[in-house]
Structures are given as C-alpha cells and as structure tokens.
C-alpha cells in the first residue's frame, strides 16, 4: 500500500506540474496577455505600462516568470488578484462554499437516484422500466446543461413562479431555508447528467455481479431476494462506483461552471468566467491549480477506499 501511495503521489506531482506549465503558457501567450487590462486604462502611457510590467515581473522571459510563479505557489503564495488586490486563496475561499454546496447536493441526488435507477433496471433487465430508464439516460446525456437550466428557469420561475430564477440568497434574507430554496433548481440541473451516468454504470455493475457464481449459489441456498440484494449484490456493485465518484469530479466542475453562470450562482465557476473576462490571470491560474489538486486528491482517495473496501484488490 505504501509503495502504491508513493507511486501515485509521484505521478500526481508530475501531472500537476504539466497542468501548471500548460495552463500558464496558454494564458500568457493568449492575445492581449496579462498587461491588456492595464493598457485599457484611460490615460495609460507606454512608460507607465513598462513600469507596471517591471514591478510585476512581466518583462522577464516567460519561462522565468513560470518558475517564479511556481516557486511562490509551492511556498503558499498564490499571488494577488489584479482586480481587487486580494490574495488569490482568499478570493477562491470566498467562493468555495457556494460551489461545494452546489456540488454536494448534486452528488447526493446523483448517487441516490442514479443508483436506485441502475439497480432497478438491472433487476428488471429487458422490462418496460429498463427500456424507459435507458431512454431517459440517453436523453439526459444529450441535453446541454445551459439549455436545461434556461428551460427550468422559464418553467419553474417565470411561468409557475415556484422557485427563484437565480442567485444564492434573497436580498435581506440569507437564512438556511432561503439558501435551500435557491439551491433546488441549480442542483437539479447539475445533477441531471450525473444521474444518467450513475444509472448506466450502476446497471452495468449490477448485471456483472448478477452473473457471478456466488449469486447463483446464494439463490440455490434459498436466501431471500432482499438478503441477496443487501448482502451480496449491492456491496460488490458499489465497489466500481467509488472509483466513478472520483472520476466524476471533473464533470461536476465543468457542469458547475455552466450552471453557476446560468443561475448567477456565486461559486468558483462563475468566478472563473468573471476572472477570464477581466484578464485576472492570478485568479484564473489559482482556480486551475485548485481544481487540478482537488481532482487528483479525490481520485487518489477513491483508489485507496476501493482497496480498503474490497479485500480482493491488492495494490502493488
């Protein structure tokens, strides 16, 4: 296990290094560059731009800038936002809660509803429920998140008036109940694709377990279907789903970016787009690295949990 962890940590470090290098180069080589925001300031002269570039270290070779930024990142200094001069980690932290709330609610819905659909479809393979849920999953995977979000706003906010159309709180309220009401629509929209993914994977995993010899043995012994399901099927079918949970994190982050934009949800996805529009490169790079670290850590935890849950797996 220790050897496996050390190997994965080494691989993760290389992966994060590549992500940081590619992201840094792409951002700084894009049209405009970090100085474009300052160049648009009224009355800005070339001498002033040169002085700002020198103060910020932007007049040095790009590879030197990258290693300076990387060394500061390793030391815990993620830079300062161009927009409000706050530390990048503080800016990300102020939006982290909203994103975790949205992703957490979406994950719970996806796991419970998608898992139930997948198991039920597998147990009734070839039946009407199985066909109906297969069609639902393909439709859910095909619907663009932003389109589904706009339709949900039109129906439940503008037409029926049941739920708020956006934001995280009502001005002057901000109670827990108010936050939960605002959370309903974006959570459902973000969960749609993930419910379909969970359902398809859970169905495949359950069908694989149903075809094993120990299930036939359990049936031959006269065990009740409920006991077979709880003791033999679910435990074995959920093992690959743990890995899926870690793999779904990039999908959740990408979906959160679109969902937060549609519903003006004040999370990291919305912050990323706003920072791109402002050319706030330190915040964009901070969000990129924070997301990459989150994905790597969650996938590593998923692999470790799988090894601990399933004693048949031996990590070398």
N, C-alpha and C positions, 0 to 999 in steps of 0.2 A: 504493500500500500504506500509506504514512504517513497519507494522508488517511482511508483506511478505518479504521486503528487509532485515530486521534484521534476519529473519529465514534463508533466502538464504545465507546471509553473514556468519552466524554461520556454516551452512552446508559446505560452500565453505572453510572456515578455517579448518574444520576437514578433508575435502578431501585433501587439500594441505598438511596438516600435515602428513597424511598417505602416500601421494605420496613421500614426502621428506624422510620419515622414510624408506619406502621400497626401494626407489632408492639408498639411502645412504648405507643401509645394503648390497644390491645386489652388488653394485660396490666394496665395501671394502672387501666383502667375496669372490669375484671372484678370480680365480687363478692369482697369481702374486701380486695383491694389489698395493697400491699407491707407494710402495718402489721399484717395479720391474724396473721402468725406471732408477732409480739411481743405482740399482745393476748391470745394464748392462754397466755402465761407465767403461772404461778400467782403471785398477789400483785401483779400489774401494776396500777398506778393510772393514772388519766387524766393526771395531772400528769407521770408518768414517760413515758407514751406521747407526750405533746406535746413533751417534751424530746428524745426519740429522733427524732421526726419533724423537729424543728427542726435537730438535728445532722446528719441525713441529707438535709436539704433537701426533705423530702416535704410540708412545709406550704406550699410555694410553688405558684403556678399550674402546671398540668400542662404547658403549652407551654413554660414557663420551665425546668421540670425536663428536658424533652426536649432543648432546645438545650444545656443544661449537660452532659447526658449525651453528646450528640453531639460537643460540642467536646472533651470528655475522651477520647472514643473516637478521634477524629482524632489526638489527641496521643499515643495509645498507652496511655492509662489506661482499661481496660475495667471498672474498678470492683472491688469486693471481694465475695466470696460472703457472704451472710447466715449461712450455716450454719457455716463454719469460718474465716471472716475471711481466706481466701487470695485472692490476685489471681485474677480470672476467667480470664485467659490461662493461668495456671499450672494451674488446675483443668481447663480444656479440654485443655491439653497432656498432662496425666497420663492422659487417656482417649483421646487421639488415636491412639496407636499401635495399640490394640486394634481401633478402628474401621477404620483403614487396612489392617490385616492382614486383617480380615474382608472388606472391600470389594475389596481387591486380589485375594484368592483367588477371590471370586465373579466378578469381572470376567474373570479369565483363563479360568475354566471357561466362562463365558457366550460369550466370543469364540471359543474353540476349538471347543467342542461345538456352539454355535448356528451358527457359520459353516460348520462341516462339514455339519450337517443342512440348512442352507439351500441350499448349493451342490449337494449330492447330490440334494435334492428337485427343484431346478430342472433339473438334467441328466436326471432321470428323471421329468419332468413327466407327470402322469396315471398313473403306475405305482403299484404297491402300496406302495412305500416312501414316495412322495409323499403318498398318502392317509393312511398310518399316522402320518407325522410331522405332517400337518395336524391330525389328531385330537389328537395329543399336545400340540401347541402350544395349541389351544383349551382343552384340559383344564388345562394348566399355567397359563394366563392366568386361569382361572376359580377355581382353588383358593386360598382365603385363606392367606396366609403363616403366620399363627399356628396355623391348623388343621394345615397340613402339618408345621409344626415339632413340634406335640404328637404327631402320629402317628409322626413319625420318632423322637422320644424313646421312645415306647411300644414300637416295634418293635425298634430297634437298641440301646436302653439297658436298658429294663426287661425285655423279653421275651428277646432274644438275648444281651444283656449284652456286646455287642461294643465299644460306644463310650460315653464318659461322657455323662451327661444334661445337663450344663451347666458353667458357669464356664470360665475360660481356662486354669487350671493345676490340678494336684493339689496339695493342701497338702503341703509338704515336698519337692516335686519342682521344677517350673518349668523343666525342661530343654526344649531345642528340640523333641525328639521328643514330649514331653508336651504342649506347646502345639499341635503339628500334629495330634495325635490329638483334642484338644478342638476343633480348628478344623474338622474334617471335617463334622460334622452341620450346624452353623450356616451354613457356606459353601455346602453343597448346597442347603439350604432357601432361602437368599437368592438363589442363582443360578437357581432353577427358573423364575421369571417372566422373568428376563433372557435365559435360554437360548431361551425361546419367542419373545421379541421379536427377538433377533438372528436366529433361524432364519427368521422371517417376512420381515424386512427384507432379509436376505441372499438369500433365494429370489427376492423381487421384483426386487432389484438385478441378480441374475444373469440372470434371464429378460429383463430390459430390455437387457442387454449382448448376450445371445444373438441378439436380433432385429436387431442393428445390421449395416450393410452390410460393415464391415471383418471381421466374423466369417465371413460367407459368403465373402468374398474369401480369407481365410486357409484355409478349408476347400477352396476351389477350387484353391488353390495346392498342396494335398496335404500341408499341415502336419499333424503327428500330433495326436490329441486332447489328449495331455498337454501339448504345447507350446502349443497354443491356449489351454488352461486356464491354464497358468502365466504366459504372456506377455501374453495379451490379455484373458481373462475376469476373472481374479482382480484384476489391477491396476485395472481400470475399475470392477468391482463394489465394491471396498473403499473407494472414494472417498466415497460417501454414508455408509458405515458409520463413518467417522471423525467425521462430524457426529453420528451416532447415539450414539457413545460419550459425547460431551459432553452430549447430551440425556438420557442415561440416569442421570446423576449424581443428580438429584432422586429418581428411582425407587429408586436404591440407598440413598440416605439415609433415605427413608421405610421401605424394607424393612428396613434395618439397625435402625431404631428398634424394629420389631416383633420381629425376630429376636433382638436383644440382650436384649429383655425375656423372651422365651420361654426362652432358653438362659442367662439371667443372665450375659451376656457384658459385661464391664466397659468398654464403649465409650461414645461420645458419645450414642447413642440412649438407652441406659439412664440416663445422666447427665441427659438432658433430662427424662425422666419423673420421676426422683427429685427434680430441682430444681423441677418443677412441683408435685409433692406437698408440697414443703417451702415453697413460695412464695418460692423463692430467685430473685427476679427478675433480679438482675445476671447470674447464670449462664445463665438462660433467654435473656435478650437477647443475651448473648455467643455462645451456641450458634446462635441465629437468624442473627446477623450473620456469624459464621464460616461457616456453611453457605451463606448467600447469596453471600458473597465467593467461596467455593470453586466454586459453580455458575457464577457469572459468569466467573471466570477460566478455568475448564475449557472453557466454551463459546467464549470468545474464542480460546483456544489451538486448539480444534478447527477454527474457521473459518480461522485462519492456516495451519494444517497442510494443510487442504484446498486452499488457494490455492497452497501451495508444491508439493504433490504433483501436482496436476492443472494443467498449464500452460494448459489451455483456459479456465480460470476467470480472469477479470480483475476485480479488486475496485476499484471506483471510489469 
